[in-house]
Amino acid sequence: MKAFLAARSIFFVILLPGTIAGYVPFQLLRSNDQLRWPALSLPACMSALITLAGAVVLLASVYEFFSAGHGTLAPIDPPRQLVVSGLYRFTRNPMYNGVAAVLLGQAWFFSSLFLLAYAATVLVCFHLFVVLYEEPSLESRFGESYLSYRKAVPRWGFTLHPFSTR
C-alpha cells in the first residue's frame, strides 16, 4: 500500500511541478534561444541556490503529504488527513512557495524576462487555484481544524511562530 502511494507521489511530482517548473521553462528558454549556462559568478551561484532551495522545499512538502497526510500533491489524490507538520507549520502552501522559488531562481539564473513573466503568470494561477478551490475544499473536508490552522498560518510567505495542535 505504501509503495503504491510512493509511486503515485513520484508520478504526480514529475507530472505537475515537473511540467510547471521543469519542462515548460526548458521549452521557453530553448524557443527563445536563452538556454545557455551563465559564467560562474555570485549572481549565478545565488540564483542556483534559490532554485535548489525551492526544489528542497517542494520535495519536503511532498514527503509530508505522503507521510503525514497519506496522499499526494494531486487534487485528484489529496491527503486523507490535514497536514500541519513540517514546513506546513510555517506556511499553508510550501509546495507553491517552493515552485515559485524554482521559477524565480531559473529566471534569474538565465536572465530571462520570458521566465520571469511565466513565473508571474504561474503565481497568479496558484493564487486563484488556492483561493477559489483549495481553501473551500479544505474547509469543507476538515472543518474547524482547518479554520484554526488557516487563522494561525499565512497563505503565502512564512511565519516565525510555528503552528502547533497543542
MILUM-964786 format. One record per residue (C-alpha): x, z, y; residue number from 1. Coordinates in steps of 0.25 Angstrom, whole numbers, plus 5000, padded with zeros to 4 digits. Layout:
<nodes>
[node [X Z Y] NUM] ...
</nodes>
This chain:
<nodes>
[node [5000 5000 5000] 1] [node [5011 5004 5010] 2] [node [5019 4991 5006] 3] [node [5007 4983 5009] 4] [node [5005 4990 5023] 5] [node [5020 4988 5026] 6] [node [5019 4973 5022] 7] [node [5007 4972 5031] 8] [node [5014 4979 5043] 9] [node [5026 4970 5041] 10] [node [5017 4957 5041] 11] [node [5010 4961 5054] 12] [node [5023 4965 5061] 13] [node [5028 4951 5058] 14] [node [5015 4944 5061] 15] [node [5011 4952 5074] 16] [node [5023 4957 5082] 17] [node [5032 4947 5075] 18] [node [5024 4936 5081] 19] [node [5022 4942 5095] 20] [node [5036 4947 5097] 21] [node [5044 4938 5088] 22] [node [5038 4925 5085] 23] [node [5031 4922 5098] 24] [node [5043 4926 5107] 25] [node [5052 4918 5098] 26] [node [5044 4906 5099] 27] [node [5042 4908 5115] 28] [node [5057 4909 5116] 29] [node [5060 4897 5107] 30] [node [5050 4888 5114] 31] [node [5055 4892 5128] 32] [node [5070 4890 5123] 33] [node [5073 4904 5126] 34] [node [5077 4909 5112] 35] [node [5091 4912 5116] 36] [node [5099 4925 5114] 37] [node [5104 4930 5127] 38] [node [5118 4934 5129] 39] [node [5122 4949 5125] 40] [node [5118 4957 5138] 41] [node [5112 4970 5141] 42] [node [5098 4964 5144] 43] [node [5099 4956 5131] 44] [node [5102 4969 5123] 45] [node [5091 4977 5131] 46] [node [5081 4967 5128] 47] [node [5085 4966 5114] 48] [node [5084 4982 5113] 49] [node [5070 4981 5119] 50] [node [5066 4971 5109] 51] [node [5071 4979 5097] 52] [node [5065 4992 5103] 53] [node [5051 4985 5103] 54] [node [5053 4980 5089] 55] [node [5056 4994 5084] 56] [node [5044 5000 5092] 57] [node [5035 4989 5085] 58] [node [5041 4992 5071] 59] [node [5040 5007 5072] 60] [node [5025 5005 5077] 61] [node [5022 4996 5065] 62] [node [5028 5007 5056] 63] [node [5019 5017 5062] 64] [node [5007 5009 5059] 65] [node [5012 5007 5045] 66] [node [5016 5021 5042] 67] [node [5006 5030 5050] 68] [node [4995 5020 5052] 69] [node [4995 5013 5039] 70] [node [4992 5000 5045] 71] [node [4999 4988 5052] 72] [node [5000 4983 5067] 73] [node [4990 4972 5064] 74] [node [4976 4974 5070] 75] [node [4970 4970 5056] 76] [node [4978 4980 5049] 77] [node [4979 4992 5058] 78] [node [4984 5006 5055] 79] [node [4974 5015 5048] 80] [node [4978 5027 5056] 81] [node [4980 5029 5071] 82] [node [4995 5028 5073] 83] [node [5000 5039 5083] 84] [node [5014 5041 5077] 85] [node [5028 5035 5080] 86] [node [5028 5027 5093] 87] [node [5013 5027 5093] 88] [node [5015 5042 5098] 89] [node [5021 5036 5111] 90] [node [5013 5023 5113] 91] [node [5000 5017 5108] 92] [node [5006 5003 5106] 93] [node [5020 5004 5102] 94] [node [5019 4991 5094] 95] [node [5015 4983 5106] 96] [node [5025 4990 5115] 97] [node [5036 4986 5104] 98] [node [5031 4971 5104] 99] [node [5031 4972 5119] 100] [node [5046 4977 5119] 101] [node [5050 4966 5109] 102] [node [5044 4955 5118] 103] [node [5049 4960 5131] 104] [node [5063 4962 5125] 105] [node [5063 4948 5120] 106] [node [5058 4942 5133] 107] [node [5070 4950 5140] 108] [node [5080 4946 5129] 109] [node [5077 4931 5130] 110] [node [5074 4932 5145] 111] [node [5061 4925 5142] 112] [node [5049 4925 5152] 113] [node [5041 4918 5141] 114] [node [5043 4930 5132] 115] [node [5040 4939 5144] 116] [node [5027 4932 5147] 117] [node [5024 4932 5132] 118] [node [5027 4947 5131] 119] [node [5017 4950 5143] 120] [node [5006 4942 5136] 121] [node [5008 4950 5123] 122] [node [5008 4963 5131] 123] [node [4995 4959 5137] 124] [node [4989 4955 5124] 125] [node [4994 4968 5118] 126] [node [4987 4976 5129] 127] [node [4974 4969 5127] 128] [node [4974 4970 5112] 129] [node [4977 4985 5113] 130] [node [4966 4988 5123] 131] [node [4955 4979 5118] 132] [node [4957 4980 5103] 133] [node [4967 4991 5098] 134] [node [4963 5003 5107] 135] [node [4948 5001 5104] 136] [node [4951 4999 5089] 137] [node [4960 5011 5088] 138] [node [4949 5019 5096] 139] [node [4939 5015 5086] 140] [node [4947 5017 5074] 141] [node [4954 5030 5077] 142] [node [4944 5037 5088] 143] [node [4949 5049 5095] 144] [node [4963 5050 5089] 145] [node [4966 5036 5095] 146] [node [4959 5040 5108] 147] [node [4968 5053 5109] 148] [node [4980 5044 5105] 149] [node [4977 5034 5116] 150] [node [4975 5044 5127] 151] [node [4989 5050 5124] 152] [node [4998 5038 5121] 153] [node [4999 5026 5130] 154] [node [4995 5012 5126] 155] [node [5008 5005 5132] 156] [node [5021 5011 5134] 157] [node [5025 5025 5128] 158] [node [5022 5040 5131] 159] [node [5033 5050 5131] 160] [node [5023 5060 5125] 161] [node [5021 5056 5110] 162] [node [5007 5057 5105] 163] [node [5004 5068 5095] 164] [node [4992 5070 5086] 165] [node [4994 5085 5086] 166] 
</nodes>
